[in-house]
Structure formats: C-alpha cells, structure tokens
Amino acid sequence: MDKSKFITDEILYVGAEDRDLDLFESQYPVPDGVTYNSYVILDEKTAVMDTVDNRAAAAWLDNVKEALGGRKPDYLVVSHMEPDHGANIARFSELYPQAVIVGNAKTFPMIRQFFHMNLENRMLTVKEGDTLSLGRHTLEFFMAPMVHWPEVMVTYEQTEKILFSADGFGTFGVNSGLGEEWTGEAARYYLNIVGKYGVQVQALLKKAAALDIQAICPLHGPVLKENLDFYIKKYNTWSSYEPEVHGVLVAAASIHGNTLAAAREMAEMLKRQGEEHVEVVDLARTDVSWAVRKAFFYDRLVLAAATYDGGVFPCMEVFLQHLKSKNYQKRKVALVENGTWAPLAAKAMKGMLESMKQITVVEPAVTIRSVLDDEGRKVMAQAVSRLAD
C-alpha cells in the first residue's frame, strides 16, 4: 500500500478526493475541490473512522478494502452524520455486516432517518469520556454538540495521541497546504460553516487542551502533524470572534460603479491616515463566503452601498445576513450610502447591524447623491478619522 497513506504504522488514511465538486453544501465555491477524509485503525480489532460522500463511494470502499488487507472491520465510528461524511454507512454495513456502529445517543436516530436501517445488535452507544479498546489502541470519545451538528463527537486515540476532530480543523481544497498556506481556506471553511457556534468550539478547545495531541485528523483537508499550536491558536481566534489583523475591509455594493469608486477613494484616505492593512472587496463580484472570511479577518469594516428599491443593494443585504448568521461581533463599522433621489441604504444597513453583538457604528454616515463630491469627501474624512479612534 502507498506509504503516503500511513499516518502511523497502524493508522491509515483511506479518504478520497473530489476535484469536480463546484459548490460545497450547494453554496460555497470550491475551485480546488475538497477531500472526504476517513481513516482505518489496525489492531487486534479494527476500526474505520467515518465514511465519505456518495460522490467518492467507490474510491473510498477500494481504499478501505486495501487497508484492511483481507481482514473484516470490527467497528465503524461515526463522528458526524452530515452526508458528506455519513452517506455510506448503510453501504458499508451491507458489505461488513459484522461491524458494530459506534455513535452517541443523537447519532442513531439520524442514521434511521437517513437510511431506515435495522440497527438491532449493531449499535454501540458511547457518551462523554467513554473508551473503546482495540488492543494496543484505545479510543476515547468526547461530545462536541453543534460543532456543527448536534450529534458531533470527536475521538482521541490514547496510544498514538491522535485527535480525530470531525469537521474541526477542516479546510476546503484538495491540496490546501499547511501553515499559513492552510489558513485562507481553513478560515473560509470554519467561518462560513461552523462560525455561528463559537461558544461550542471554545468548549471543545478546552477539552482538547487537557489532551496530549500529537496529530489532528480532520474530516476535510490535510492531516496536521507539526506546529499544532499554530492551528489551535487560529481556531481559538476564530471561535472567540477576535480579528486577526488591525486593519479595515471596505465592502462595496455598487450598481454602476460610482459607489465602488467612492469606496476605493475612502480606502486611499485610510491609507493616507496611516492604516497599513486596507482591502476593498466588490460584493457584486466576490463570493459572499470570501467576503465573510475577510470581514472577520480585520477589526474594522466599511459598508458602502447603493440604495435599491427603498433599501440596500441586494449583494450588501446578503452579505450582512451572512455576517449576522455567523455571529459577526466586536467590530467598528462605518457606513457609506449612495442614492440619486432618496438615499436610504445607511438606514437599512444600520438596522441590520443593530441586531449584531458589540458593533460600534461610526457617525456620521457618508451620504452620496449619485457621485462623490467635495462635501461628501469632508464627511468621509470625518468618518475615516473616527474609524481610527
């Protein structure tokens, strides 16, 4: 068997790549594809850690068969029931009828919902802190509800000190890299998929802090073996809703280009004021998942939007809806509105921001009537100054 699939001498990677998927969860673009990770632990008894998406079923089953080397699996551990991981539970159970399915009290009702399976004499229900001996290896189970489904659990292998982290520490991309290269797609994955559940992630990180972890095996992306403190610190930052950089994202929703031009001019003002990190994003041409990632990256935000149908241009409304759903908080925000006859975007944006936690809205809002003029620049300069205070 390909040695690159060996995480240790007795723990093997049996996951599969999906380079053709266009939208993860039918909403997040994945131009570099995604991996569906699964693992096999070989011991006196063997355990398969999760299945994969139906799109990768054939490759996964071949990998499992090769890893087992003619043996029959004793256990299938189900960390997470979402179909990109749990889709092949029934198929696996038909091929290996002797295998016991390991899950928690919330796992098995979902299995019945998805597959209408007869689980009699096939279930091993575990709870917080329970252990399962495979021989030399011992699995310890920790519940991780709402990271990011209610049935999620993670598994710690005590002998080789490996954390099977479910969707935690996952990332988009088939070749997503490690270290700083890992951060971009890992952050986009975390903030858009798990981001709402920061409190629950913090609880899981506290459990993990009590363990001696030598490797992290997520359900998407690369296995993490080195510099684990780097990855754990990133997760602590993201799940605490803290910014990564002192800087400003200028997010523009522009119809004909005048609002975008004003946003770019405001970005230049910020730079002249001494801001080192300023980025402009055109919401009409940037996928919202990336815009959300960038909003959490910086500690301040400028929202520049055209008025539309008596409210705000739709791509800005969608962006703010996503920020709200992912618990955007602890930020200072300045507003720029544009409207030829009735500028109302600032009112609409402020109303949406008021439903978020610990958001400071900079006054005054900048109002543009069609095209930014010198009077508007004076107000913009005030907003820039107050955004820095």
Secondary structure, DSSP 4 states (H G I P E B T S, - for coil): --GGGBSSSSEEE--EEESS--EETTTEE-TT-EEE--EEE-SSS-EEE----GGGHHHHHHHHHHHHTT---SEEE-S--SHHHHTTHHHHHHH-TTPEEEE-TTHHHHHHHHH----TTTEEE--TT-EEE-SS-EEEEEE-TTSSSTT-EEEEETTTTEEE-TTTT--SSSS--STHHHHHHHHHHIIIIIGGGHHHHHHHHHHHHTS--SEEE-SSSPPB-S-HHHHHHHHHHHHTT--SEEEEEEEEE-SSSHHHHHHHHHHHHHHHTT-S-EEEEETTTS-HHHHHHHHHHEEEEEEEEEEETTEE-HHHHHHHHHHHHTT-EEEEEEEEEE-SS---HHHHHHHHHTTSEEEEEPSSPEEESSS--HHHHHHHHHHHHHHH-
